[in-house]
Amino acid sequence: MLDFRHETFLVLCSCGSFTKAAEQLHVTQPAVSQHIKYLEEYYGCKLIDTSNRKIRITQQGLRLKEFATTIYSDSQHFKGNIRTFKSEEIHFSFGATLSIGEYVMPTILSRLLAAFPAITFQMTVANTKTLLEQLNQGELDFILVEGLFDKMQYDTMLFRLENFIPVCSPQAEFATQAVRFESLRNNRLILRESGSGTREIFEHILLDRNYSLNMFDRIIEVGNMAAIKQMVSKDLGITFLFEVAAKKEIASGELSKINIVDFSEQREFNFVTLKDSFFREQYMRIFQLLNQAAAEEEEM
């Protein structure tokens, strides 16, 4: 268990301001400074550099942050699950990005429930940035994300690979012909909000081709995938998404996959936990169960 001064340190790292940390913790700013001073004296090293009137976490501070984050998350998990620790019971709280949570997990979780009727879980659907924050705060046991993140800060396992494709309306002039990537620039681009995995992946694909979002004259941001697909189906623009998210619409003819010359992209769906978690063995068991359910679904 961490004492209250470690919590102060984590809050300060998160908000980057002594004033904001004091407000969030409902204590005075001098109290925050005293807590940090105590930790620096206890560990015998500088954790926070305040030179130039800016807060910078030192290398030693980053190590403590990584350690304290894992301990804090594990303690939250233990508190919430200690009463239900029975071999026949499984309970977990996890998060998934939109593409995974809406288009991959429903069938997998259904199979899991059929095989283990006593299982209980909570699933949060949000963008990658939000889920990582909730994981760090101990609100989630693990997350399944498609977005980009620093793998060195977490324990990760590949859940599956998924095709990332461009789609348009069947009525679009290039729906049935091969096109070059740069020829799409005159089309309206409809994409997810900043922070979403789909958005980040597409921006990196552009970067790999020495482009940016500025190559498109008209851009619309929509936070709902169903709305994006509906707008594209009505020939109001094009979008890039994971094939699993448009599988049903492509099969029914509501959407068409754009055939871009020399374009073939696959991206990872990752199972992510905090580093060196006390509950790693339990999370690995859940990971194996999810993989088994996914494999059975693909065989159907």
Secondary structure, 3 states (H helix, E strand, C coil): CCCHHHHHHHHHHHHCCHHHHHHHHCCCHHHHHHHHHHHHHHHCCCCEECHHHCCEECHHHHHHHHHHHHHHHHHHHHHHHHHHCCCCCCEEEEEECHHHHHHCHHHHHHHHHHHCCCCEEEEEECCHHHHHHHHHCCCCCEEEECCCCCHHHEEEEEEEEEEEEEEECCCCCCCCCCECHHHHHHCCEEECCCCCHHHHHHHHHHHHCCCCHHHCCCEEECCCHHHHHHHHHCCCCEEEEEHHHHHHHHHHCCCEECCECCCCEEEEEEEEEECCCCCHHHHHHHHHHHHHHHHHHHHC
